[in-house]
Amino acid sequence: MKSSLLVMASMTEANKAKYHLNQLKINSAVEKISSPRDGCSYGIRIRGDSERVCRLLSVVNITCLEIRG
């Protein structure tokens, strides 16, 4: 199963997403992403269906800005 990185707006959003995913028994990890153009941002590394996870997070008002991987 491949892993995906869900880019979040901030570290706070990434931590909230991790909390809610843990409540749903979905393993995740917060990662710092560096980009020369955008500076630093944060994301959640997950395994499985990234579209489904983004839909689950949208229910609690957490937006996935981008899906990488």
C-alpha positions as CSV (number, residue, x, y, z in Angstrom):
1,M,0.0,0.0,0.0
2,K,1.5,3.3,-1.0
3,S,1.7,6.3,1.3
4,S,0.5,9.8,0.5
5,L,1.3,13.2,2.0
6,L,-1.7,15.5,2.6
7,V,-0.5,19.1,2.7
8,M,-2.1,21.2,5.4
9,A,-2.3,25.0,5.9
10,S,-0.4,25.0,9.2
11,M,1.2,22.9,11.9
12,T,-1.9,23.4,14.0
13,E,-4.1,22.0,11.2
14,A,-1.8,19.0,10.8
15,N,-1.9,18.2,14.5
16,K,-5.7,18.5,14.5
17,A,-5.9,16.2,11.5
18,K,-3.6,13.7,13.2
19,Y,-5.9,13.8,16.3
20,H,-9.1,13.2,14.3
21,L,-7.5,10.4,12.2
22,N,-6.3,8.7,15.4
23,Q,-9.9,8.8,16.7
24,L,-10.9,7.0,13.5
25,K,-8.1,4.4,13.9
26,I,-6.2,5.7,10.9
27,N,-2.4,5.8,11.4
28,S,-0.8,9.1,10.4
29,A,2.3,11.1,11.0
30,V,2.9,14.9,10.9
31,E,5.8,15.9,8.6
32,K,7.5,19.2,8.0
33,I,7.8,20.0,4.3
34,S,10.4,22.4,3.0
35,S,10.0,24.0,-0.3
36,P,12.3,26.8,-1.7
37,R,9.3,28.6,-3.2
38,D,6.7,28.3,-0.4
39,G,9.0,28.1,2.7
40,C,8.0,25.6,5.4
41,S,4.6,23.9,5.6
42,Y,3.3,20.8,7.2
43,G,1.5,17.7,6.1
44,I,0.1,14.3,7.3
45,R,1.6,11.1,5.9
46,I,-1.0,8.4,5.6
47,R,-1.3,4.9,3.9
48,G,-4.4,4.1,2.0
49,D,-7.0,6.1,0.1
50,S,-6.0,9.8,0.4
51,E,-9.2,11.1,-1.2
52,R,-11.3,9.3,1.4
53,V,-9.1,10.7,4.2
54,C,-9.5,14.2,2.9
55,R,-13.3,13.7,2.8
56,L,-13.3,12.5,6.4
57,L,-11.2,15.5,7.4
58,S,-13.5,17.9,5.6
59,V,-16.3,16.8,7.9
60,V,-14.4,18.4,10.8
61,N,-13.5,21.5,8.7
62,I,-9.9,20.5,8.0
63,T,-8.9,21.1,4.3
64,C,-6.3,19.2,2.4
65,L,-4.5,21.8,0.3
66,E,-2.7,19.2,-1.9
67,I,-2.1,15.5,-2.1
68,R,1.4,14.4,-2.9
69,G,2.5,10.9,-3.7
